[in-house]
């Protein structure tokens, strides 16, 4: 999680790793709310930046949570070093350093600054290396200790820039992806780490930038169009773990409840347009959500239909393992290499889903918000593309039934997207996504 609202946040000052900024009263309240939201979880370790705004957040959070864990301070969780700018208001930086400020907003990986000792450095690239060190240490200390069944929950309390770099490093993304993620004060992100079949590290973003525990459904919309990407509610086949693909299975009772919960969560969010896969389960989900937004037109997009599993459709994984054991294993470790028997490849889904997404974005005005309801594979390919990942990385993204993802285009539909939130499921109960795992 990111630390709570600080004095410098309130004053719109650059903090960096300067330790003059303190946790505000509002920030203390946010920390308490995080402690309450995380109460069902048992922490096996807690790591914290040594800067006082982060330490105060961790201390207040753990007091409310009741965890016996003591925070382990790590210099590798320090915030980005913006020493020449520290303490200055953002408006001052725009006025005094216009070219550098523009570079920081548009291409932060290329920003160079001068240290007091005369050393010239690139702050973001140094922070990415710092993030790599922390991640390597975390994996070495915790993941290597676990057998195939044991689990551990680790809490990390730090800052906006370093947390984004931790995520980029885990996903194998470059520093140029820094602006593709948004992170609010006291927001919670959940990442799942495990051993991959090839012995490497498997990483999955379960959720990102959740703020429901603060009473805020999602971050406020700024300039540019916004899209709310939702996965359909649960079906009986999701619950059973059957591969449904393009067989038109409707929502079950729990799926309708999930769609109704998404409707309630989005009731106060202005929505001007809506788009859906033509299949029953996303259309039913979209219609239930739009019950709180009467008059919003719902458009079907053929390109958003779920992946065709061919001969796997309607089968359980155990049945597929009997008939296609090698292909199923390849699907789990290298999905981009698999051609479904009489079905589709991930690349085919990628091409058509991205084409539909781009068409939707191009048709939105800057002040509009659109709802898009689709499927697991479709949503994953879209999100991989928006984050800068490839088709091989679809297992790195989780999409729970009824989960909500928020994509902003602050520079307009032709500019780079920002994943403001990913797979929010707090409206379904709790911080952790407990929707049916099911088959893709």
C-alpha positions in Angstrom: 0.0 0.0 0.0 1.0 3.6 -0.5 1.3 5.8 2.7 -1.6 7.9 3.8 -2.2 11.5 2.8 0.8 13.7 3.9 1.3 17.3 4.6 3.2 17.7 1.3 0.4 15.9 -0.6 -2.0 18.5 0.8 0.3 21.4 -0.2 1.0 19.9 -3.6 4.8 19.8 -2.9 7.3 17.4 -4.3 8.3 15.0 -1.5 10.8 12.6 -3.0 13.0 11.0 -0.3 13.1 14.2 1.7 11.8 13.4 5.2 10.1 16.8 6.0 6.6 15.7 5.0 4.5 14.2 7.8 1.4 12.1 7.8 -1.7 14.3 8.1 -4.8 13.7 10.3 -6.6 12.5 7.2 -3.7 10.2 6.4 -3.8 8.7 9.9 -7.5 8.0 9.4 -6.7 6.4 6.1 -4.2 4.1 7.7 -6.7 3.0 10.3 -9.2 2.2 7.6 -6.6 0.1 5.8 -5.9 -1.8 9.1 -9.6 -2.5 9.3 -9.9 -3.6 5.7 -6.9 -6.0 6.1 -8.1 -7.4 9.4 -9.0 -10.8 7.9 -5.4 -11.3 6.7 -2.5 -12.6 8.8 0.8 -11.0 8.0 3.9 -13.1 8.0 6.1 -10.1 7.5 5.8 -6.3 7.1 8.3 -4.1 5.2 8.3 -0.3 5.3 10.1 2.7 3.9 12.1 4.4 6.7 10.6 7.8 5.8 8.3 9.1 8.6 5.1 9.4 6.5 5.4 5.7 5.7 6.4 4.6 9.2 3.5 6.5 10.7 1.1 4.8 8.3 2.5 1.3 9.0 2.4 1.9 12.8 -1.3 3.2 12.8 -2.3 0.4 10.4 -0.8 -2.4 12.5 -2.2 -1.0 15.7 -5.7 -1.2 14.3 -5.1 -4.5 12.6 -3.7 -6.1 15.8 -0.8 -7.8 14.0 2.2 -8.7 16.2 4.6 -8.1 13.2 7.1 -5.3 13.6 7.9 -3.4 10.4 11.3 -4.1 8.9 12.6 -0.8 7.5 14.3 -1.0 4.1 16.2 1.7 2.3 15.2 0.0 -0.9 11.7 1.2 -0.2 12.7 4.9 -0.1 10.8 7.2 -2.5 12.4 8.4 -5.8 15.2 10.9 -5.3 14.1 14.3 -6.7 16.4 16.2 -4.5 16.7 19.4 -6.6 12.8 19.7 -6.5 12.1 18.5 -3.0 9.8 20.8 -1.1 8.9 22.9 -4.2 5.2 23.2 -5.2 4.3 21.6 -8.5 3.4 25.0 -10.0 6.9 26.3 -9.0 8.5 23.4 -10.9 6.4 24.0 -14.0 7.5 27.7 -13.9 11.2 27.2 -13.1 12.0 24.0 -14.9 9.5 23.8 -17.7 11.4 21.4 -20.0 12.4 19.1 -17.2 8.8 19.1 -15.8 7.4 18.3 -19.3 9.9 15.4 -19.6 8.9 14.1 -16.1 5.3 14.0 -17.2 5.7 12.6 -20.6 9.0 10.5 -20.6 10.0 10.2 -16.9 12.6 7.6 -17.7 14.6 10.2 -19.6 14.6 12.9 -16.9 18.1 13.9 -15.6 18.7 15.9 -12.5 21.9 17.2 -10.7 22.8 16.2 -7.2 24.3 18.8 -4.8 27.7 17.1 -5.4 27.4 17.7 -9.1 26.6 14.1 -10.1 24.1 13.9 -12.9 21.6 11.1 -12.6 18.3 9.6 -13.9 16.1 9.3 -10.9 13.6 6.8 -12.4 16.2 4.5 -13.7 18.0 4.4 -10.4 14.6 3.7 -8.7 14.0 0.8 -11.0 17.3 -0.7 -9.9 16.3 -0.1 -6.3 13.0 -1.9 -6.9 14.8 -4.8 -8.4 16.9 -5.2 -5.3 13.9 -5.2 -3.0 12.0 -7.7 -5.1 14.9 -10.0 -5.3 15.4 -9.9 -1.5 11.6 -10.4 -0.9 11.5 -13.5 -3.2 14.7 -14.9 -1.7 13.5 -14.4 1.9 9.9 -15.7 1.4 9.1 -17.5 -1.8 12.1 -19.8 -1.6 11.1 -20.9 2.0 7.7 -22.2 0.9 6.9 -25.7 -0.4 4.3 -26.3 -3.0 1.4 -25.8 -0.7 2.4 -23.2 1.9 1.6 -19.5 1.6 2.7 -16.3 3.1 1.2 -12.8 3.2 3.6 -9.9 3.2 2.6 -6.3 3.6 4.7 -3.5 2.0 4.1 0.1 3.0 5.9 2.6 0.8 5.5 5.4 -1.7 3.9 6.2 -5.1 6.9 6.0 -7.4 8.7 3.1 -5.7 5.6 1.0 -5.6 4.9 1.5 -9.3 8.5 0.5 -10.0 8.1 -2.7 -7.8 5.2 -3.7 -10.0 7.0 -2.8 -13.3 10.0 -4.9 -12.2 7.9 -7.9 -11.2 6.1 -7.8 -14.6 9.4 -7.4 -16.5 8.3 -4.0 -17.8 10.6 -1.1 -18.5 10.7 2.3 -16.8 8.8 3.7 -19.8 5.7 2.1 -18.4 5.8 4.2 -15.3 2.9 6.5 -16.3 0.7 3.5 -17.2 -0.2 3.0 -13.5 -1.9 5.2 -11.0 -1.7 4.9 -7.3 -3.7 6.8 -4.6 -2.8 7.5 -1.0 -3.6 4.5 1.2 -4.6 2.5 -1.8 -4.2 -1.3 -1.7 -2.8 -3.4 -4.5 -2.6 -7.2 -4.3 0.0 -9.3 -6.2 0.4 -13.0 -6.1 3.9 -14.5 -6.5 4.6 -18.2 -7.0 6.9 -20.6 -8.7 6.4 -21.0 -12.5 6.5 -24.4 -14.1 9.9 -23.6 -15.6 11.3 -22.8 -12.1 11.1 -19.0 -12.5 8.8 -16.6 -10.7 5.1 -16.4 -11.7 3.5 -13.0 -11.0 -0.1 -12.1 -11.1 -1.7 -8.7 -10.4 -4.9 -9.6 -8.5 -6.0 -6.0 -8.0 -4.4 -2.6 -8.2 -5.2 0.8 -6.6 -8.2 -0.2 -4.6 -9.7 2.6 -2.4 -13.2 1.2 -1.5 -12.0 0.9 2.1 -11.6 4.7 2.1 -15.2 5.2 1.0 -14.1 6.0 -2.6 -15.2 3.6 -5.4 -12.4 4.7 -7.7 -10.1 7.7 -8.3 -11.8 10.9 -9.6 -11.9 11.3 -13.4 -9.6 13.9 -14.9 -9.4 15.1 -18.5 -9.9 12.6 -21.3 -12.2 9.7 -21.7 -12.6 6.9 -19.1 -13.6 3.3 -19.7 -14.9 0.9 -17.1 -13.9 -2.6 -18.1 -16.0 -5.3 -16.3 -15.9 -9.1 -16.5 -19.3 -10.7 -16.6 -20.8 -12.3 -13.5 -20.4 -15.9 -12.5 -22.0 -18.8 -14.5 -22.6 -22.4 -13.4 -19.7 -23.4 -15.7 -17.4 -20.9 -14.0 -18.3 -22.4 -10.7 -17.7 -26.0 -12.0 -14.4 -25.1 -13.8 -15.7 -25.9 -17.3 -14.2 -24.3 -20.4 -17.2 -22.3 -21.8 -15.6 -20.3 -24.5 -18.3 -19.4 -27.1 -21.0 -21.6 -25.7 -23.6 -19.2 -24.6 -24.0 -20.0 -20.9 -26.1 -17.4 -18.9 -25.4 -16.0 -15.5 -26.3 -18.1 -12.4 -27.9 -16.6 -9.3 -24.6 -15.6 -7.8 -23.5 -14.0 -11.1 -26.7 -11.9 -11.1 -25.9 -10.9 -7.5 -22.4 -9.9 -8.6 -23.7 -7.8 -11.5 -26.2 -6.1 -9.1 -23.3 -5.4 -6.7 -21.3 -3.9 -9.6 -24.4 -1.8 -10.4 -24.6 -0.5 -6.9 -20.9 0.2 -6.9 -21.1 2.2 -10.1 -24.5 3.8 -9.4 -22.9 7.2 -8.6 -20.5 7.1 -11.6 -21.7 9.0 -14.6 -21.8 6.7 -17.6 -22.7 7.9 -21.1 -22.2 4.9 -23.3 -22.0 1.1 -22.9 -20.6 -1.8 -24.9 -20.9 -5.5 -24.5 -19.9 -8.8 -26.0 -23.0 -10.2 -27.7 -23.1 -13.3 -25.5 -25.7 -13.8 -22.8 -23.5 -13.6 -19.7 -21.8 -10.2 -20.4 -25.0 -8.8 -21.9 -27.0 -9.7 -18.8 -24.2 -8.2 -16.6 -24.3 -5.0 -18.6 -28.1 -4.7 -18.5 -28.1 -5.2 -14.7 -25.4 -2.5 -14.3 -27.3 -0.1 -16.6 -30.5 -0.4 -14.5 -28.9 2.4 -12.4 -28.2 4.4 -15.6 -31.5 4.5 -17.5 -31.3 5.7 -21.1 -27.6 4.8 -21.7 -27.5 2.9 -25.0 -25.9 -0.6 -25.0 -24.0 -1.6 -28.2 -22.9 -5.2 -29.0 -19.4 -5.6 -30.3 -18.6 -9.0 -32.0 -14.9 -8.5 -31.4 -15.4 -8.8 -27.7 -16.8 -12.4 -27.8 -14.9 -14.9 -25.6 -12.1 -17.0 -27.0 -13.2 -20.1 -28.9 -11.9 -23.2 -27.1 -13.1 -25.5 -29.9 -13.2 -29.1 -28.8 -12.4 -28.1 -25.2 -15.7 -26.2 -24.7 -18.0 -27.7 -22.2 -15.2 -29.9 -20.7 -13.6 -29.9 -17.3 -9.9 -29.5 -17.0 -9.6 -33.2 -15.9 -11.3 -34.2 -19.1 -9.0 -32.1 -21.2 -6.0 -33.5 -19.4 -7.0 -37.0 -20.5 -7.3 -36.1 -24.2 -4.8 -33.3 -24.7 -2.3 -33.5 -21.8 0.6 -31.8 -23.6 -1.5 -29.1 -25.1 -3.1 -28.3 -21.8 0.3 -28.0 -20.1 1.4 -25.7 -22.9 -1.7 -23.6 -22.3 -0.7 -23.2 -18.7 2.9 -22.2 -19.3 3.0 -20.7 -22.8 -0.6 -19.8 -23.9 0.6 -17.8 -26.8 1.9 -21.0 -28.5 -1.4 -22.9 -28.3 -3.8 -23.4 -31.1 -7.1 -24.6 -29.6 -8.4 -27.8 -31.4 -10.9 -26.3 -33.8 -10.6 -23.1 -31.8 -8.7 -19.8 -31.6 -5.2 -18.7 -30.5 -4.6 -15.9 -28.0 -3.2 -13.8 -30.8 -6.5 -14.0 -32.7 -8.4 -12.9 -29.6 -5.8 -10.2 -29.0 -6.2 -8.8 -32.6 -10.0 -8.6 -32.6 -10.5 -7.5 -28.9 -7.9 -4.7 -29.3 -9.5 -3.6 -32.6 -12.9 -3.3 -30.8 -11.3 -1.5 -27.9 -9.6 1.0 -30.1 -12.8 1.6 -32.0 -14.7 2.3 -28.7 -12.0 4.6 -27.4 -11.9 6.6 -30.7 -15.7 7.2 -30.5 -15.6 8.8 -27.0 -15.6 12.5 -26.2 -13.1 13.7 -23.6 -15.8 14.1 -20.9 -17.4 10.7 -21.5 -17.2 7.5 -19.5 -18.1 4.2 -21.2 -18.9 0.8 -19.7 -17.4 -2.2 -21.5 -18.5 -5.7 -20.3 -16.7 -8.7 -21.8 -14.9 -11.9 -20.8 -11.8 -13.2 -19.0 -9.6 -13.8 -22.1 -10.8 -10.7 -23.8 -10.2 -8.5 -20.8 -6.8 -10.0 -20.2 -5.6 -9.4 -23.7 -6.8 -5.8 -23.6 -5.1 -5.1 -20.3 -1.9 -6.8 -21.3 -1.7 -4.5 -24.3 -2.5 -1.4 -22.3 0.2 -2.2 -19.8 2.8 -3.0 -22.4 2.8 -6.8 -22.0 2.5 -9.3 -24.7 0.1 -12.3 -25.4 2.4 -14.6 -23.4 1.6 -12.6 -20.2 -2.2 -13.2 -20.0 -1.8 -15.2 -16.7 -0.2 -12.1 -15.1 -3.6 -10.4 -15.0 -6.6 -11.5 -12.9 -10.1 -10.8 -13.9 -12.7 -11.8 -11.3 -16.4 -12.3 -12.1 -18.0 -8.9 -11.7 -14.6 -7.2 -11.2 -14.2 -3.6 -12.3 -11.1 -2.1 -14.0 -10.7 1.6 -14.8 -8.8 2.9 -17.8 -8.2 6.6 -18.3 -6.9 8.5 -21.4 -5.7 11.8 -19.8 -4.1 12.9 -23.0 -7.1 11.9 -25.2 -8.0 8.7 -27.0 -4.9 8.9 -29.2 -2.5 9.2 -26.3 -1.2 6.6 -23.8 -3.7 5.0 -21.4 -3.4 4.8 -17.6 -4.6 1.8 -15.7 -6.1 3.7 -12.8 -7.6 0.6 -11.1 -7.5 -3.1 -11.9 -9.9 -5.8 -10.9 -11.7 -4.1 -8.1 -13.9 -6.6 -6.3 -14.5 -4.9 -2.9 -18.2 -4.5 -3.9 -18.3 -8.3 -3.8 -16.9 -8.3 -0.2 -13.3 -7.8 1.1 -9.9 -6.8 -0.3 -9.1 -10.3 -1.7 -10.8 -11.5 -5.0 -12.7 -14.6 -3.9 -14.7 -15.0 -7.1 -14.8 -18.4 -8.8 -11.4 -19.4 -10.3 -13.1 -21.4 -13.0 -11.6 -22.1 -16.4 -10.7 -19.4 -18.8 
